[in-house]
Every structure is written in structure tokens, then in C-alpha cells.
């Protein structure tokens, strides 16, 4: 009996912490209300269910999870032309723009154990809407065609099947860190640093 209790205790300790902590759930409830708290609870349950799934199922599950959030512009939400929201702000408000979808998907997939070096923030141009856009791309290897996670086309497709997207450039945390060491900082670096600070502060 004692051995069983010990095994169960160790299993509980080894269980991954939820993506959104209990503290965040309470903050979401206080700031946005019960419906927002329920969205956070559902997110945690969804990510927990995806933990042992295949990589393809994880990509599709995370893509579907956050694509359920409504689109809205930064100007209407934050009074700024370009603001990178934390996953908590995005889910708490239940609204965001293309960068916000990408940020939430990126950090959720990292939580599931997907190496950050395989995930890229990809600036593209949408031929459908005639404007810049951002998607999350997943590279199984540096040589493979990436898969595209998008809030416009909800299905996860190889980039070669997304003829409506013209690539501009990719970046991720590793690329930005390398740029910092070389003192060749892109404009996105300040936004990234501010985003990381806000995530560490559990901003929502």
C-alpha cells in the first residue's frame, strides 16, 4: 500500500504543470469574468489531452484551440497600431490579431515539448487580402517543407500548398538571440523582449 501511494505521489509530482496556473485562472476570473476563466480551464484540459499525442495531432489541436478566438485589430483592442499580446491577454479578451494567434500557438506548443528551434514566426503577404500577415511555421528539420498554422485557413497545410501566402522572413527566439549577440537587432527584437517581460509578469 505504501509503495502504491509513493508511486502515485511521484506520478503527481512528475505531471507537467498546467499552461495557465491557478493564479492566472483567478486573475482571469477577476479581470474578465467566469467565461474567461472557463476558457483558461478548457485550454489547460485541451493541452493536457494533447500531451501524449503525435506531433501532427499536437499541431492541429493547438491550431484549432486558438483559432476559436475571434479576430480583432490591435487599434480597437489596445489603441495601438501594433501590440503583441500575451497568450493570457489573447484568451482573456477572447480577441486578437494574427500575431496574437501565432504567439499563443508558439508558447502552447513549447509547453507540449515542441523544440523552439522548429517553430518560427513567419511574416508573409496574403494575396487573398492584399496585406501583410503572420503565421506560425513548423519545420520538422531545417530541410523539410514547413507546416503552416494560420488563423485564416484553419487547416494545417505544407507551405507549398499555401499559394495565397508570399513569404517575407522568419524568426524565432533563437534567431533573435543570435542577432543580439551579433549586435544586429531587427525591429521585432524590442517587441519580443517586451512580450517575454509581459509573459513573465503574467500580464492579462
C-alpha positions as CSV (number, residue, x, y, z in Angstrom):
1,X,0.0,0.0,0.0
2,X,2.8,2.4,0.9
3,X,4.6,1.6,-2.4
4,X,1.4,2.4,-4.3
5,X,1.0,5.7,-2.5
6,X,4.6,6.5,-3.2
7,X,4.2,5.7,-6.9
8,X,1.1,7.8,-7.2
9,X,2.8,10.7,-5.4
10,X,5.8,10.6,-7.7
11,X,3.5,10.4,-10.8
12,X,1.7,13.5,-9.5
13,X,5.0,15.3,-9.0
14,X,6.2,14.4,-12.5
15,X,3.0,15.6,-14.1
16,X,3.5,18.7,-16.2
17,X,2.3,21.9,-14.7
18,X,-0.7,23.4,-16.5
19,X,0.0,26.0,-19.2
20,X,-2.1,28.5,-17.2
21,X,-1.6,28.4,-13.4
22,X,-4.3,28.6,-10.8
23,X,-3.1,32.1,-10.0
24,X,-3.7,33.0,-13.7
25,X,-7.2,31.4,-13.6
26,X,-8.1,33.5,-10.6
27,X,-6.7,36.7,-12.2
28,X,-8.7,35.9,-15.4
29,X,-11.8,35.5,-13.4
30,X,-11.3,38.7,-11.5
31,X,-10.5,40.8,-14.7
32,X,-12.6,39.2,-17.4
33,X,-15.2,37.1,-15.6
34,X,-16.3,33.5,-15.3
35,X,-16.5,32.8,-19.0
36,X,-12.8,33.8,-19.4
37,X,-11.8,31.6,-16.5
38,X,-13.6,28.7,-18.2
39,X,-11.7,29.4,-21.4
40,X,-8.4,29.1,-19.5
41,X,-9.6,25.8,-17.9
42,X,-10.6,24.4,-21.2
43,X,-7.2,25.4,-22.7
44,X,-5.4,23.6,-19.9
45,X,-7.6,20.4,-20.4
46,X,-7.0,20.5,-24.1
47,X,-3.3,20.8,-23.8
48,X,-3.2,18.1,-21.2
49,X,-5.1,15.8,-23.6
50,X,-2.6,16.6,-26.4
51,X,0.5,15.9,-24.2
52,X,0.9,12.3,-25.4
53,X,-0.4,12.7,-28.9
54,X,1.6,12.6,-32.1
55,X,3.3,15.8,-33.3
56,X,0.8,16.2,-36.1
57,X,-2.1,15.9,-33.7
58,X,-0.5,18.4,-31.4
59,X,-0.1,21.0,-34.2
60,X,-3.7,20.5,-35.3
61,X,-5.1,20.5,-31.8
62,X,-3.3,23.8,-30.8
63,X,-4.2,25.4,-34.1
64,X,-7.9,24.5,-33.6
65,X,-7.8,25.6,-30.0
66,X,-6.7,29.2,-30.6
67,X,-8.4,29.7,-33.9
68,X,-11.7,29.6,-31.9
69,X,-10.7,33.1,-30.6
70,X,-12.2,36.0,-32.6
71,X,-10.2,38.3,-34.8
72,X,-9.9,42.0,-33.9
73,X,-7.4,44.7,-34.6
74,X,-4.8,46.0,-32.1
75,X,-6.1,49.5,-32.6
76,X,-9.6,48.5,-31.4
77,X,-8.3,46.3,-28.6
78,X,-5.3,48.3,-27.3
79,X,-5.4,51.6,-29.0
80,X,-2.1,50.8,-30.7
81,X,-1.2,50.0,-34.3
82,X,0.9,47.0,-33.4
83,X,0.8,45.3,-30.0
84,X,2.0,41.8,-29.2
85,X,-0.4,40.3,-26.6
86,X,0.5,37.5,-24.2
87,X,-1.5,34.3,-24.6
88,X,-3.3,35.3,-21.4
89,X,-4.4,38.7,-22.8
90,X,-5.4,37.0,-26.0
91,X,-7.5,34.3,-24.3
92,X,-8.8,36.6,-21.6
93,X,-10.2,39.1,-24.1
94,X,-11.1,36.3,-26.5
95,X,-10.0,38.6,-29.3
96,X,-6.7,39.3,-31.1
97,X,-4.9,39.8,-34.4
98,X,-2.7,37.5,-36.4
99,X,0.4,38.0,-34.2
100,X,-1.6,37.1,-31.1
101,X,-2.7,33.8,-32.6
102,X,0.9,33.0,-33.5
103,X,2.2,33.9,-30.1
104,X,-0.4,31.8,-28.3
105,X,0.3,28.8,-30.5
106,X,4.0,29.1,-30.2
107,X,4.1,29.1,-26.4
108,X,1.4,26.3,-26.2
109,X,3.4,24.1,-28.5
110,X,6.6,24.8,-26.5
111,X,4.6,23.8,-23.4
112,X,3.9,20.5,-25.1
113,X,7.6,19.9,-25.6
114,X,8.0,21.0,-29.2
115,X,11.5,22.4,-29.6
116,X,11.5,26.2,-30.2
117,X,14.1,25.7,-32.9
118,X,11.4,24.0,-35.0
119,X,8.9,26.8,-34.6
120,X,9.1,30.1,-36.5
121,X,7.1,33.3,-36.6
122,X,6.7,33.9,-40.3
123,X,5.9,37.2,-41.8
124,X,4.1,36.7,-45.1
125,X,1.9,38.6,-47.5
126,X,-1.6,37.4,-48.1
127,X,-2.5,37.6,-51.8
128,X,-6.1,37.0,-50.7
129,X,-6.3,40.1,-48.5
130,X,-3.5,42.1,-50.2
131,X,-1.8,42.8,-46.9
132,X,1.0,41.6,-44.5
133,X,0.1,38.7,-42.3
134,X,1.8,36.4,-39.7
135,X,1.6,32.7,-39.4
136,X,3.4,30.1,-37.3
137,X,5.5,27.6,-39.2
138,X,6.8,24.2,-38.0
139,X,10.0,22.8,-39.5
140,X,10.5,19.1,-38.7
141,X,14.1,19.6,-40.0
142,X,15.8,22.6,-41.5
143,X,15.5,21.0,-44.9
144,X,11.8,20.0,-44.8
145,X,8.9,22.0,-46.2
146,X,7.3,23.7,-43.1
147,X,3.7,23.2,-42.0
148,X,1.7,26.4,-41.7
149,X,-0.6,27.1,-38.7
150,X,-2.8,30.0,-39.6
151,X,-5.9,31.8,-38.4
152,X,-7.2,32.5,-42.0
153,X,-7.0,28.9,-43.3
154,X,-7.8,26.7,-40.4
155,X,-6.2,23.5,-41.8
156,X,-2.6,22.8,-41.2
157,X,-1.0,22.6,-44.7
158,X,2.6,22.4,-46.0
159,X,3.8,25.8,-47.1
160,X,3.9,24.5,-50.7
161,X,0.1,24.2,-50.7
162,X,-0.4,27.8,-49.4
163,X,-0.2,29.6,-52.7
164,X,-2.0,32.5,-51.2
165,X,1.0,33.3,-48.9
166,X,4.1,35.0,-50.1
167,X,7.0,34.5,-47.6
168,X,8.9,37.6,-46.3
169,X,11.0,36.4,-43.4
170,X,11.1,34.0,-40.4
171,X,12.3,34.5,-36.9
172,X,12.2,32.8,-33.5
173,X,13.8,33.2,-30.1
174,X,17.0,31.5,-31.3
175,X,17.3,33.8,-34.3
176,X,16.7,36.9,-32.1
177,X,19.2,35.7,-29.5
178,X,21.8,35.2,-32.2
179,X,21.1,38.7,-33.6
180,X,21.6,40.1,-30.1
181,X,25.0,38.5,-29.8
182,X,26.0,39.9,-33.2
183,X,24.5,43.3,-32.3
184,X,22.4,43.2,-35.4
185,X,19.0,43.6,-33.9
186,X,15.9,43.5,-36.1
187,X,12.9,45.7,-35.3
188,X,11.0,42.7,-33.9
189,X,13.5,42.3,-31.1
190,X,12.1,45.1,-28.9
191,X,8.6,43.7,-29.3
192,X,9.8,40.2,-28.4
193,X,11.7,41.4,-25.3
194,X,8.6,43.3,-24.2
195,X,6.4,40.2,-24.8
196,X,8.7,38.0,-22.7
197,X,8.6,40.5,-19.9
198,X,4.8,40.6,-20.0
199,X,4.6,36.8,-20.0
200,X,6.9,36.6,-17.0
201,X,4.7,39.1,-15.2
202,X,1.6,37.0,-16.2
203,X,0.1,40.1,-17.9
204,X,-3.5,39.6,-18.9
